[in-house]
Amino acid sequence: MSTPLWKPSRLQPGSTIGVAAVSGPVDPAKLDRGLEVLRSRGFRIVEATNLRTRDGFLAGTDGERADGYRELIRDPEIDAIFFARGGSGASRVLERLDPSEIRANPKIHLGNSDLTALFAYIAAHAPLVTFYGPMVAVQLADGAPPDWEQVLSGTPAEPHTFQPDDVIRPGRADGALTGGCLSLLASLCGTPEAVDGDGRILFWEDIGEEIYRLDRMLTQLERSGTLKKLSAMLIGSVAPGRREGAESPEEIRAWLRRRFADAPFPVAMGFPAGHLDSTRTIALGARARVDLDSGRVDFPEIPVA
């Protein structure tokens, strides 16, 4: 079983939030809408120096993105770091980071999708609980309900009850949550940031992937040993592929049932987190309790200090 991660200080009324962009370029209009949501809730905002920068498919060069994030980490006035959007590129900044800076400044990190790579880096090298949830220029800009604020302030997270046909393999488990976007989890295999599944509850989700690609990525995790000692698996949103003729959501669900019918651990799908307009916020590194005999997952651990 992995060592428990540190907990960042909880979000307080009037806290200062730094907004970072370590992946793709940010739509200015969506960014401004998301920032207004944060300001309307009483938070002060500090923008990363590269937040409105574009360099092709990235929010600035690798150096600019890393520096923008590191400046927010080192700033003693900033209480939490929220990420503007995902896309691609977070993995490219990892070698430019200094984990001692994160250890010395253990702040809330909130984001999803491509941020899976950064959160895995933090878990491996800092180590710190991170939060897989809405992003400023995505879900917050589109009016996502503020469950993130409850979780980050230390209010106990609500349990989730699965529909009967969401439970693929019944059973019970207790362990720390790990995971994120499946394509990023697969890409981390063989790197120093490869996800440790030993005794953990793996959450994964993805968007725009066809079944053969999902299967290939899951097989990579299996072959790497990531799934060998899992205590349970929670599958979030799995949106269909984008090409014409791609499988429907119903076909993907049927395939997931077949794929994990004989899993040696409890498995459920349909957890409401991932690439969703109203994604739930998950504390990666904090404990969860799965009881799929009764179709329920609880989050008994407060993930902030």
MOWOKA-V529178 format. One line per field, one symbol per residue. ss: DSSP state (H for helix, E for strand, L for the rest). phi: phi as a letter, one per 40 degrees, with the letter a starting at -180 (. if undefined). burial: + if it has 16 or more other C-alpha atoms within 10 Angstrom, else -. A space follows every 50 residues. Layout:
ss->???
phi->???
burial->???
This chain:
ss->LLLLLELLLLLLLLLEEEEELLLLLLLHHHHHHHHHHHHHLLLEEEELLL LLLLELLELLLHHHHHHHHHHHHHLLLLLEEEELLLLLLHHHHHHHLLHH HHHHLLLEEEELLLHHHHHHHHHHHLLELEEELLLHHHHHLLLLLLHHHH HHHLLLLLLEELLHHHEEELLEEEEEEEEEEHHHHHHLLLLLLLLLLLLL EEEEEEEELLHHHHHHHHHHHHHLLLLLLLLEEEEEEEEEELLLLLLLHH HHHHHHHHHLLLLLLEEELLLLLLLLLLLLLEEELLEEEEELLLLEEELL LLLLL
phi->.ccdccbccccbdgccbcbbabbccbcdccdcccccdccccgccbbcccb dbcbbgcbchcdcccccdcccccccccccabbbcabhahccccdcccbcc ccccbcbdbbiafccdccccccccbccacbbcacbccbccccgcdccdcc cccgcdcccbbccdccccbchbaaaccahicdccdcccdgbcbdccccgb ccbaaaagbcdccdccccccccccgcccbccabbbccbccccccgcccdc cccccccccbcbdcacbbbgccahcbcbccbbcchccbbbbccbgabbbc cccbc
burial->----+++++++---++++++++++++---++-++++++----++++++++ +++----+++++-++++++++++----+++++++++++++++++--+-+- -++-++++++++++++++++++++++++++++++++++++++-+-++++- ++++--+----+---++++++++++++++++++++++++---++++++++ +++++++-+++--+--++-++---+++-+++++++++++++-----+--- -++--++--+----++++++++++++++++++++++++++++--+++++- -+++-
